[in-house]
Amino acid sequence: MPVGVATGTGRPPRGGRRRGPHREGAAGWLFVTPTVLVLGIFLLVPVLMAAWVSLSDWTGRGSPFAGSVQFVGAKNYGDVLGGQGLGARDFGTAVRNNLYYVLLVVPLQTALALALAVLISRRGLRGRGFFRTAFYFPSVTSSVAITVLWLFLFSASGAVNRVLSFLSINGPNWFQDPRGVLHLLFGVVGVDQAPAALGSPGLFGISGWEWLAGPSVAMSAFILMAVFTTSGTFMLLFIAALQNLSDEVDEAAMVDGANAWQRFWFVTLPQLRPTLFTVLTLGLIGTWQVFDQIYTGTQGGPAKTTLTPAYLSYEAAFNNQQWGRGAAIAFVLFAIIVVLTLLQRWVMAERGDRPARARRRPRREVQP
């Protein structure tokens, strides 16, 4: 029945009036304005200032907008990306170190977190709360404290080498060993020197043989520490996702004769795709931004084999007073993270969207 008939008037009741879209929009902006202002002052403005610094020769003295600060354009970016000097070589070394760090940490921490989540989510497991807390505890511990503990455990006379000695293995002095792991493996098969094709300088002035060095022994210890400290956080994400899955699909697969591995691979894992994407994205961003462990542990040594772009940006700005170059490294690192994140999203979305795209294709009508 129309509103006007029920009330005896041609107008809707006073309590039933609705605000127009303009008033609702104004009310929404009124609520979000404080957040927008805070983000603008403490996020957008510093980013814009850093962008200007990356294009200038500011040395950290006085204001970056002073008249004595000169605009140098893309010189800082050219010194980092296109030059053949020490700055470009250090950046290439940092990217190589961090690349191996990412390629090893992200898959290992994701696989370990998923395995722990599956084990803890089993119905017959007793003491779930204890195991959940124990596995998550390293994630809430200070990274500085964990790094100091790791330096003690992986020292030349530390607990790790002591355990290896029981297996008749002479462990290295982990955080003082710059040798690449892949070079050590190549040495086992008799390849101790760079082939002629890989000996000449390449990208960033680094030879192909150096790119194939793999993570150093020191960086390998940091990789183990990252897997140990971050798997607990991602485990909780996988546990929350597993608890939201329906048991009916798994029971149907069991009735069809699928074993435990087949049910996990073909039934459970595809349903975890959104959580898996989140874990991989967070892991990718976190591993490219590794800084505090390097600063506390080795400060880029030995022989710059644990140098990362984040620490190189800090070193250029705060230690060498090259603030323009430090800001340029930070923005290049930001671009690397964005590109790899978008690439990862495209790869995962492409696989999942193929059937849907195929269904949306219009059918061709057959002409008689």
C-alpha positions in Angstrom: 0.0 0.0 0.0 1.5 3.5 -0.8 2.7 5.5 2.1 0.4 8.4 1.4 -2.7 6.1 1.6 -1.8 4.8 5.0 -1.3 8.2 6.5 -4.1 10.0 4.8 -1.7 12.5 3.3 0.3 12.8 0.1 3.6 12.8 1.9 5.6 10.0 3.6 5.6 10.0 7.4 8.2 12.1 9.2 10.1 9.1 10.6 10.2 7.4 7.2 12.0 10.1 5.4 15.3 9.2 3.9 18.3 11.4 3.5 19.3 12.3 0.0 22.5 10.9 -1.5 24.3 14.2 -1.1 23.6 14.4 2.7 24.8 10.8 3.1 27.9 11.5 1.1 28.7 14.5 3.3 28.1 12.5 6.4 30.5 9.8 5.2 33.2 12.4 4.4 32.7 13.9 7.8 33.6 10.6 9.5 36.6 9.8 7.3 38.1 13.3 7.3 40.2 12.8 10.5 41.7 9.6 9.1 42.4 11.2 5.7 44.1 14.1 7.4 46.3 11.9 9.6 47.3 9.7 6.6 48.0 12.8 4.6 50.2 14.5 7.2 52.1 11.4 8.4 52.2 9.3 5.2 51.6 11.3 2.0 53.6 14.4 3.0 56.8 12.4 4.0 56.5 10.3 0.8 56.4 13.4 -1.3 59.3 14.9 0.7 61.3 11.7 0.1 60.5 11.9 -3.6 62.0 15.4 -3.7 65.0 14.3 -1.8 65.7 11.5 -4.2 65.8 14.1 -7.0 68.1 16.5 -5.2 71.6 16.7 -3.7 70.5 17.2 -0.1 73.1 16.2 2.4 70.9 16.1 5.5 71.9 19.6 6.7 69.1 22.1 7.1 65.9 21.9 5.2 65.6 19.8 2.0 63.7 22.8 0.5 66.4 25.4 1.2 67.8 27.4 -1.7 71.2 25.7 -1.5 69.7 22.3 -2.3 70.0 21.7 -6.0 67.7 19.7 -8.3 69.8 16.9 -9.9 67.0 15.0 -11.6 67.5 11.3 -12.1 71.2 11.4 -11.3 70.7 9.4 -8.0 68.7 6.8 -9.8 71.2 6.6 -12.6 74.1 6.1 -10.1 72.2 3.2 -8.6 70.7 1.6 -11.7 72.8 2.5 -14.7 76.2 3.4 -13.4 79.3 1.2 -13.3 80.7 2.6 -10.1 80.7 1.4 -6.5 77.1 2.6 -5.8 75.6 0.5 -8.6 77.7 -2.5 -7.7 76.7 -2.3 -4.1 73.0 -2.0 -5.1 73.4 -5.1 -7.4 75.1 -7.0 -4.6 72.2 -6.1 -2.2 69.6 -7.1 -4.8 71.3 -10.4 -5.4 71.5 -11.2 -1.7 67.9 -10.2 -1.1 66.7 -12.1 -4.1 68.1 -15.4 -2.8 66.7 -14.5 0.6 63.2 -14.0 -0.9 63.4 -17.2 -3.1 64.2 -19.3 0.0 62.3 -17.7 2.8 58.9 -17.2 1.2 58.4 -20.8 0.0 59.9 -22.4 3.2 57.9 -20.3 5.6 54.7 -20.7 3.7 55.1 -24.5 3.5 56.0 -24.8 7.1 53.2 -22.6 8.2 50.7 -24.6 6.2 52.1 -27.9 7.5 51.9 -26.7 11.1 48.3 -25.4 10.6 47.2 -28.8 9.2 48.8 -30.7 12.1 47.3 -28.4 14.7 43.8 -28.5 13.1 43.6 -32.3 13.4 40.7 -33.3 15.5 42.5 -36.0 17.5 45.4 -33.7 18.6 45.5 -32.9 22.3 47.0 -29.7 23.7 46.2 -27.6 20.6 46.5 -24.4 22.6 49.9 -25.3 23.9 51.3 -26.1 20.4 49.6 -23.0 18.9 51.2 -20.8 21.5 54.6 -22.5 21.2 54.8 -22.1 17.5 53.5 -18.5 17.6 55.8 -17.4 20.4 58.9 -16.6 18.2 56.7 -14.2 16.1 55.9 -12.0 19.1 59.5 -12.0 20.4 61.6 -8.9 19.6 63.6 -9.4 16.4 66.6 -7.9 18.1 66.5 -10.5 20.9 66.0 -13.3 18.3 69.0 -12.0 16.3 71.2 -11.8 19.4 70.2 -15.4 20.3 70.9 -16.5 16.7 74.4 -14.9 16.8 75.1 -17.0 19.9 73.7 -20.2 18.5 75.5 -20.0 15.2 78.9 -18.8 16.5 82.0 -20.8 15.8 81.6 -22.5 19.2 77.9 -22.3 19.4 75.2 -24.9 20.0 74.6 -25.5 16.3 78.2 -26.4 15.6 78.3 -28.5 18.8 75.4 -30.6 17.5 77.1 -30.9 14.1 80.3 -32.1 15.7 78.4 -35.1 17.1 77.7 -36.0 13.5 81.4 -35.6 12.6 80.6 -32.4 10.7 82.9 -29.4 11.2 80.5 -26.5 11.2 81.6 -23.1 9.8 81.8 -19.8 11.6 78.4 -18.9 10.2 78.2 -15.2 10.4 81.8 -14.7 9.4 81.7 -16.9 6.3 81.2 -15.1 3.0 81.3 -18.2 0.7 78.2 -18.7 -1.4 76.3 -21.9 -0.9 76.0 -22.6 -4.6 79.7 -22.1 -5.1 80.4 -24.6 -2.4 78.1 -27.1 -4.2 79.9 -26.4 -7.5 83.2 -27.0 -5.7 82.1 -30.5 -4.8 81.7 -31.4 -8.4 85.1 -29.7 -9.3 83.9 -26.3 -10.5 86.0 -23.9 -8.5 86.5 -21.0 -10.9 84.2 -19.0 -13.1 83.7 -20.3 -16.7 84.7 -17.9 -19.4 81.1 -17.1 -20.3 80.3 -16.0 -16.7 83.5 -14.2 -15.8 82.9 -10.8 -17.5 81.0 -8.0 -15.6 77.3 -8.0 -16.3 74.2 -6.4 -14.6 75.2 -3.7 -12.1 78.9 -4.6 -12.8 78.5 -8.0 -11.3 79.6 -11.1 -13.2 77.3 -14.0 -13.9 79.4 -16.2 -11.7 78.8 -13.8 -8.8 75.1 -13.9 -9.5 75.2 -17.7 -9.3 77.0 -17.6 -5.9 73.8 -18.3 -4.0 73.2 -17.0 -0.5 76.3 -16.9 1.6 76.7 -19.0 4.6 76.0 -16.0 6.8 72.8 -15.2 4.8 71.8 -18.8 5.2 71.7 -18.4 8.9 69.4 -15.3 8.5 67.2 -17.4 6.2 66.8 -20.0 8.9 66.0 -17.3 11.4 63.3 -15.7 9.2 61.6 -19.1 8.7 61.7 -19.8 12.4 60.3 -16.4 13.4 57.6 -15.8 10.8 56.0 -19.2 10.3 54.0 -19.0 13.5 52.2 -15.8 12.3 51.2 -17.3 8.9 50.2 -20.5 10.7 47.4 -18.7 12.5 46.1 -17.4 9.2 46.0 -20.9 7.8 44.3 -22.2 10.9 41.6 -19.6 10.6 41.1 -20.5 7.0 41.0 -24.2 7.7 38.4 -23.8 10.4 36.1 -22.0 7.9 36.2 -24.9 5.4 33.2 -27.2 5.2 33.8 -30.9 6.0 31.2 -32.0 3.5 33.5 -31.7 0.5 36.3 -33.6 2.2 33.9 -36.3 3.3 32.6 -36.6 -0.3 36.2 -37.0 -1.5 36.8 -39.7 1.1 33.7 -41.6 0.0 35.1 -41.4 -3.6 38.2 -43.2 -2.4 40.7 -40.3 -2.2 43.5 -40.7 0.2 44.7 -38.1 2.7 47.3 -36.5 0.3 44.8 -36.4 -2.6 42.2 -34.8 -0.4 44.6 -32.2 0.8 46.1 -31.4 -2.7 42.9 -31.4 -4.7 40.2 -30.5 -2.2 41.7 -28.5 0.8 44.5 -26.5 -0.9 42.3 -25.0 -3.7 39.9 -23.7 -1.1 42.9 -22.0 0.6 43.8 -19.9 -2.4 42.8 -16.5 -0.9 44.7 -17.2 2.3 47.6 -18.5 0.3 47.7 -15.4 -1.8 47.7 -13.2 1.4 50.5 -15.2 3.0 52.7 -15.1 -0.1 52.1 -11.3 -0.5 52.9 -10.5 3.1 55.9 -12.8 2.9 57.1 -11.2 -0.3 56.8 -7.7 1.1 58.4 -8.6 4.5 61.4 -10.4 3.0 62.3 -7.5 0.6 62.2 -5.1 3.5 64.5 -7.0 5.8 66.6 -4.5 7.8 66.6 -4.9 11.6 68.2 -8.4 11.6 71.0 -7.2 9.3 71.5 -4.0 11.3 71.7 -6.0 14.6 73.6 -8.9 13.3 76.2 -8.3 10.6 75.6 -4.8 9.2 76.0 -6.1 5.7 79.1 -8.2 6.3 81.1 -10.4 5.8 82.3 -9.0 2.4 78.8 -7.4 1.8 77.2 -10.9 1.5 74.3 -10.0 3.8 73.8 -6.5 2.4 70.2 -5.8 1.5 68.6 -2.8 -0.3 66.8 -1.6 2.9 70.1 -1.6 4.8 72.0 -0.1 1.9 69.4 2.8 1.8 70.0 3.4 5.5 73.8 3.2 5.2 73.8 5.7 2.2 71.6 8.2 4.0 72.6 8.0 7.7 76.2 6.9 7.5 77.4 8.4 4.3 75.1 11.5 4.3 74.0 10.7 0.7 70.3 11.3 1.4 69.4 11.6 -2.3 70.9 8.2 -3.1 69.4 6.6 0.0 65.9 7.9 -1.0 66.4 6.7 -4.6 67.3 3.2 -3.3 64.1 3.2 -1.2 61.9 4.1 -4.1 63.5 1.5 -6.4 62.9 -1.0 -3.7 59.3 0.1 -3.5 59.0 -0.4 -7.3 60.4 -3.9 -7.1 58.0 -4.9 -4.4 55.0 -3.4 -6.3 56.0 -5.1 -9.6 56.6 -8.5 -8.0 53.3 -8.3 -6.0 51.3 -7.5 -9.1 53.1 -10.3 -11.0 52.3 -12.7 -8.2 48.6 -11.6 -8.2 48.4 -12.0 -11.9 49.9 -15.5 -11.9 47.5 -16.7 -9.1 44.5 -15.0 -10.5 45.1 -16.2 -14.0 45.0 -19.8 -13.0 41.8 -19.4 -11.0 39.9 -17.3 -13.5 40.4 -19.3 -16.6 37.3 -21.5 -16.2 35.2 -18.4 -15.3 36.4 -16.5 -18.4 35.7 -19.5 -20.5 32.1 -19.6 -19.2 31.6 -15.9 -20.0 32.4 -16.4 -23.7 29.3 -16.0 -25.8 28.3 -19.0 -27.8 28.4 -18.8 -31.5 25.1 -19.4 -33.2 25.3 -22.0 -36.0 23.7 -20.7 -39.1 21.4 -23.1 -40.9 
